[in-house]
Amino acid sequence: MTMHRRALLKTLAVTGAAALTSPVLAQAPWPNRPIRYIVPFAPGGTTDILGRVVGEKLAVALGQPVVIENKPGQGGSAGAAELARAAPDGYTIGGGTISSHAINATLYDKLPYDPATSFAPITMYATQPNVLLVHPSVPATSVREFIVLLKANPDKYSFGSAGNGTSQHISGELFKTLAGVKMQHIPYRGSGQMMPELLGGTLQVAVDNIATAIPHVKSGKLRALAVTTTQRSGVAPDVPTMVESGLAGFELSSWQAVFAPAGTPKPIVDRLYAEISRILKMPDVAKRLSDLGLDLSGMPPADLAAVIKADVPRLGKVVRDSGAKAE
């Protein structure tokens, strides 16, 4: 065999091996390993509940484990930043909320991501009201009585929320503005951290998502004074709205969604959207989440992108008007 022929065969062998291995690696079916799901709040809150309920079903649908990782901090922004930095390969997704993807754009001087461009929207899970809660030891059974109590005792009461920049925080600030009262804000690292202190009476006032609040309201351990939406909630029909309670113009509905990092291939985003929107329609999932006061959505990715584009300036005005600060 001539030297020229041996060199040619060696070249063909190397080229052939590359042709066999590279496309196989590039075209490996997705998913072929576990998927990481970042929850940007502590365990126990609505974002965590949604991630776990949907993640369990998604693991079955995709044939791979969905591993929940709680990354709380900065009203969801710490976890959102980690999601934005993740490789856009379909193996990291995460929850996002009206806080992390709209409110915080104004509340914080600088976020390490852009809510509109750092993510590939997948779908909105649901919307829900927040609810103004008091411990039973607070001598007020309505918003009007509570306002009278606050005005008679300026700075005596503080209100807790799931963190700076959360919809709960901004709902509380909006209440203070429209009611003309004073309360110090106490940010927690999620509802799961705040709720035990509220139930124990260490914290006497809070604003929380109805999903995490309603079990304690129904048990009588907490008193709900008003919801933040313009319509009453079906799971708490006896709780009036803020508008019904005399605070004209009060409207703030929280939303929950799921995202991938920007640049995630469209076929993967489309598959995730198809599976998650299907999961939200499952009777057992729909009932469980609806019983928590969630109004399920399942909107397409483009519609979720439009919500974010509209909510950043809309809620920016609410933040500025309320004077809310990221402590």
C-alpha positions as CSV (number, residue, x, y, z in Angstrom):
1,M,0.0,0.0,0.0
2,T,1.5,3.3,-1.0
3,M,2.1,6.1,1.5
4,H,-0.4,8.3,-0.3
5,R,-3.2,5.6,-0.1
6,R,-2.5,5.0,3.6
7,A,-2.8,8.7,4.3
8,L,-6.0,8.9,2.3
9,L,-7.6,5.9,4.2
10,K,-6.5,7.4,7.5
11,T,-8.1,10.7,6.6
12,L,-11.3,8.9,5.5
13,A,-11.4,6.9,8.8
14,V,-11.0,10.1,10.9
15,T,-13.6,11.9,8.9
16,G,-16.0,9.0,9.0
17,A,-15.6,8.7,12.8
18,A,-16.4,12.4,13.2
19,A,-19.4,12.0,10.9
20,L,-20.7,9.2,13.0
21,T,-20.1,10.8,16.4
22,S,-20.7,14.5,16.0
23,P,-24.2,14.3,14.5
24,V,-25.2,11.6,17.0
25,L,-24.1,13.8,19.9
26,A,-25.8,16.9,18.4
27,Q,-29.0,15.0,17.7
28,A,-29.3,13.1,21.0
29,P,-33.0,13.1,21.8
30,W,-34.2,15.6,24.4
31,P,-34.5,15.0,27.3
32,N,-31.9,12.3,28.0
33,R,-31.1,13.4,31.6
34,P,-32.8,15.0,34.6
35,I,-34.3,18.5,34.2
36,R,-33.5,21.1,36.9
37,Y,-36.5,23.3,37.9
38,I,-35.6,26.5,39.8
39,V,-38.2,27.8,42.3
40,P,-37.2,31.4,43.1
41,F,-38.8,31.3,46.5
42,A,-38.6,29.2,49.7
43,P,-40.6,26.0,50.0
44,G,-44.3,26.3,50.9
45,G,-45.4,29.2,48.8
46,T,-47.5,29.2,45.6
47,T,-44.5,29.2,43.3
48,D,-43.2,26.2,45.1
49,I,-46.5,24.4,45.1
50,L,-46.9,24.9,41.3
51,G,-43.4,23.7,40.6
52,R,-43.9,20.5,42.5
53,V,-47.4,19.7,41.2
54,V,-46.5,20.4,37.6
55,G,-42.9,19.0,37.9
56,E,-44.2,15.6,39.1
57,K,-46.5,15.2,36.1
58,L,-43.9,16.7,33.7
59,A,-41.4,14.0,34.8
60,V,-43.8,11.3,33.7
61,A,-44.5,13.0,30.4
62,L,-40.9,13.5,29.5
63,G,-39.5,10.3,31.0
64,Q,-36.9,12.1,33.1
65,P,-36.8,13.3,36.7
66,V,-37.7,17.0,37.3
67,V,-35.5,18.1,40.2
68,I,-36.8,21.1,42.2
69,E,-34.3,23.5,43.6
70,N,-35.4,26.4,45.8
71,K,-33.4,29.6,45.3
72,P,-35.1,32.3,47.3
73,G,-34.1,35.9,47.6
74,Q,-34.8,39.4,46.4
75,G,-38.5,38.8,45.6
76,G,-37.7,36.0,43.2
77,S,-34.9,37.8,41.4
78,A,-32.1,35.7,42.8
79,G,-33.5,32.5,41.4
80,A,-34.6,34.3,38.2
81,A,-31.0,35.5,37.7
82,E,-29.7,31.9,38.1
83,L,-32.2,30.7,35.5
84,A,-31.1,33.5,33.1
85,R,-27.5,32.4,33.5
86,A,-28.2,28.7,32.9
87,A,-27.3,26.9,29.6
88,P,-30.2,27.2,27.1
89,D,-30.3,23.5,26.4
90,G,-33.7,22.6,27.9
91,Y,-32.2,21.1,31.0
92,T,-33.0,24.1,33.3
93,I,-36.4,25.7,33.6
94,G,-37.9,27.7,36.4
95,G,-40.9,29.5,37.9
96,G,-41.3,33.2,37.5
97,T,-43.9,35.6,38.9
98,I,-45.3,39.1,38.5
99,S,-42.6,40.0,41.1
100,S,-39.5,38.6,39.4
101,H,-40.6,39.4,35.9
102,A,-42.3,42.7,36.2
103,I,-42.4,44.5,39.6
104,N,-38.7,44.1,40.4
105,A,-37.7,45.8,37.1
106,T,-38.6,49.1,38.8
107,L,-38.2,48.3,42.5
108,Y,-34.5,47.4,42.1
109,D,-32.0,49.9,40.7
110,K,-30.4,47.2,38.6
111,L,-31.4,43.6,37.9
112,P,-28.8,41.1,36.6
113,Y,-31.3,40.2,33.9
114,D,-33.9,41.7,31.6
115,P,-37.4,40.3,32.3
116,A,-38.3,40.6,28.6
117,T,-35.2,39.4,26.9
118,S,-33.3,37.1,29.3
119,F,-35.9,34.3,29.2
120,A,-37.8,32.1,26.8
121,P,-41.4,32.2,28.1
122,I,-43.1,28.8,28.2
123,T,-46.6,29.5,29.7
124,M,-48.5,31.2,32.4
125,Y,-49.7,28.8,35.1
126,A,-52.4,30.9,36.7
127,T,-53.5,34.2,38.2
128,Q,-54.7,34.7,41.7
129,P,-55.6,37.4,44.2
130,N,-53.5,38.4,47.2
131,V,-55.3,38.7,50.5
132,L,-54.8,41.1,53.5
133,L,-54.5,38.9,56.6
134,V,-54.5,39.6,60.3
135,H,-53.8,37.3,63.3
136,P,-57.0,36.8,65.3
137,S,-55.5,38.9,68.1
138,V,-55.8,42.0,66.0
139,P,-59.0,43.9,67.0
140,A,-60.3,44.4,63.5
141,T,-62.8,42.4,61.4
142,S,-62.9,44.5,58.3
143,V,-60.7,46.8,56.3
144,R,-62.5,49.9,57.6
145,E,-62.0,48.8,61.2
146,F,-58.3,48.0,60.4
147,I,-57.7,51.5,58.9
148,V,-59.2,53.1,62.0
149,L,-57.0,50.9,64.2
150,L,-53.9,51.8,62.2
151,K,-54.6,55.6,62.3
152,A,-55.1,55.4,66.0
153,N,-51.8,53.5,66.5
154,P,-49.4,54.8,63.9
155,D,-46.3,52.6,63.4
156,K,-47.5,50.1,65.9
157,Y,-48.2,47.4,63.3
158,S,-45.9,45.9,60.6
159,F,-46.9,43.8,57.7
160,G,-45.1,40.8,56.3
161,S,-44.7,39.7,52.8
162,A,-42.9,36.9,50.8
163,G,-40.1,39.4,50.1
164,N,-39.1,42.7,48.6
165,G,-40.7,43.3,45.2
166,T,-43.3,40.5,45.5
167,S,-46.8,41.2,44.6
168,Q,-47.7,40.8,48.2
169,H,-45.2,43.6,49.2
170,I,-46.6,45.9,46.5
171,S,-50.2,45.1,47.5
172,G,-49.3,46.1,51.1
173,E,-47.7,49.3,49.9
174,L,-50.7,50.1,47.7
175,F,-53.0,49.6,50.7
176,K,-50.9,52.0,52.8
177,T,-51.1,54.6,50.1
178,L,-54.8,54.4,49.4
179,A,-55.8,54.1,53.0
180,G,-53.4,56.8,54.2
181,V,-51.9,54.7,57.0
182,K,-48.4,53.7,58.2
183,M,-47.0,50.2,58.5
184,Q,-43.4,49.0,58.4
185,H,-42.8,46.3,55.8
186,I,-41.1,43.1,56.9
187,P,-39.8,41.1,54.0
188,Y,-39.4,37.3,54.4
189,R,-37.7,34.8,52.2
190,G,-41.0,33.4,50.9
191,S,-44.4,32.6,52.3
192,G,-43.2,29.4,53.8
193,Q,-40.9,31.4,56.1
194,M,-43.5,34.0,56.9
195,M,-46.5,31.9,57.6
196,P,-45.4,30.2,60.8
197,E,-44.7,33.6,62.4
198,L,-48.1,34.9,61.4
199,L,-49.9,31.8,62.7
200,G,-48.0,32.1,65.9
201,G,-48.8,35.8,66.4
202,T,-45.2,37.0,66.3
203,L,-46.2,38.8,63.1
204,Q,-49.8,40.2,63.2
205,V,-50.4,41.4,59.7
206,A,-49.4,40.1,56.3
207,V,-50.3,40.1,52.6
208,D,-50.1,36.7,50.9
209,N,-51.2,34.8,47.9
210,I,-54.7,33.3,48.5
211,A,-53.3,29.8,47.6
212,T,-51.1,29.7,50.7
213,A,-53.5,31.7,52.9
214,I,-56.8,30.1,52.3
215,P,-56.3,26.9,54.3
216,H,-55.5,28.9,57.4
217,V,-58.4,31.3,56.8
218,K,-60.8,28.4,56.5
219,S,-59.5,26.8,59.7
220,G,-60.0,30.1,61.6
221,K,-56.3,30.5,62.4
222,L,-56.1,33.7,60.4
223,R,-58.7,36.4,59.5
224,A,-58.9,37.6,55.8
225,L,-60.0,41.2,55.5
226,A,-60.0,41.7,51.7
227,V,-58.7,40.4,48.4
228,T,-56.7,42.6,46.1
229,T,-58.6,41.8,42.8
230,T,-61.7,43.6,41.5
231,Q,-63.7,40.4,41.8
232,R,-64.2,38.2,44.9
233,S,-62.4,34.8,44.9
234,G,-64.5,31.7,44.4
235,V,-62.7,29.9,47.2
236,A,-63.4,32.8,49.6
237,P,-66.6,34.3,48.5
238,D,-67.3,35.9,51.9
239,V,-64.1,38.0,51.7
240,P,-64.7,41.4,50.1
241,T,-62.5,43.2,47.6
242,M,-60.4,46.2,48.6
243,V,-62.7,48.3,46.3
244,E,-65.8,47.0,48.1
245,S,-64.0,47.9,51.4
246,G,-63.7,51.6,50.3
247,L,-60.4,51.7,48.6
248,A,-61.3,52.8,45.1
249,G,-58.9,51.9,42.3
250,F,-57.3,49.0,44.2
251,E,-56.5,46.2,41.8
252,L,-53.5,43.9,41.8
253,S,-53.7,40.3,40.5
254,S,-50.7,38.1,41.0
255,W,-49.6,35.7,38.2
256,Q,-47.3,32.6,38.1
257,A,-45.5,31.3,35.1
258,V,-42.6,29.1,33.9
259,F,-39.6,30.1,31.8
260,A,-36.5,28.7,30.2
261,P,-33.3,30.7,29.6
262,A,-33.2,32.8,26.4
263,G,-31.9,30.9,23.5
264,T,-33.5,27.6,24.4
265,P,-34.3,25.9,21.1
266,K,-37.9,26.6,20.0
267,P,-38.8,22.9,19.5
268,I,-37.9,22.3,23.2
269,V,-39.9,25.3,24.3
270,D,-42.9,24.2,22.2
271,R,-42.7,20.7,23.7
272,L,-42.6,22.1,27.2
273,Y,-45.5,24.4,26.5
274,A,-47.6,21.5,25.0
275,E,-46.9,19.2,28.0
276,I,-47.4,21.8,30.7
277,S,-50.6,23.2,29.1
278,R,-51.9,19.6,28.9
279,I,-51.0,19.0,32.6
280,L,-52.9,22.0,33.7
281,K,-56.0,20.5,32.1
282,M,-55.7,17.2,33.9
283,P,-58.8,16.9,36.2
284,D,-56.8,16.1,39.4
285,V,-54.3,19.0,38.8
286,A,-57.1,21.5,37.8
287,K,-59.1,20.6,40.9
288,R,-56.1,20.8,43.3
289,L,-55.0,24.2,42.0
290,S,-58.5,25.6,41.6
291,D,-59.2,24.7,45.2
292,L,-56.3,26.9,46.2
293,G,-57.9,29.9,44.5
294,L,-55.8,29.8,41.3
295,D,-57.4,30.7,38.0
296,L,-55.6,28.5,35.6
297,S,-54.2,29.8,32.3
298,G,-51.9,27.8,30.1
299,M,-51.5,30.6,27.6
300,P,-49.0,30.3,24.7
301,P,-45.4,31.6,25.0
302,A,-46.1,34.6,22.8
303,D,-49.0,35.7,25.0
304,L,-46.9,35.4,28.2
305,A,-44.2,37.5,26.5
306,A,-46.9,40.2,25.8
307,V,-48.0,40.2,29.4
308,I,-44.5,40.9,30.6
309,K,-44.0,43.6,28.1
310,A,-47.2,45.3,29.3
311,D,-46.8,44.7,33.1
312,V,-43.2,46.1,33.5
313,P,-44.3,49.7,32.8
314,R,-47.8,49.3,34.3
315,L,-46.5,48.0,37.6
316,G,-43.6,50.3,37.5
317,K,-46.0,53.1,38.0
318,V,-47.6,51.4,40.9
319,V,-44.2,50.9,42.5
320,R,-43.3,54.5,42.0
321,D,-46.6,55.9,43.2
322,S,-46.5,53.7,46.3
323,G,-43.0,54.8,47.3
324,A,-42.0,51.2,47.8
325,K,-38.3,50.6,48.3
326,A,-36.1,47.5,48.2
327,E,-34.9,47.5,51.7
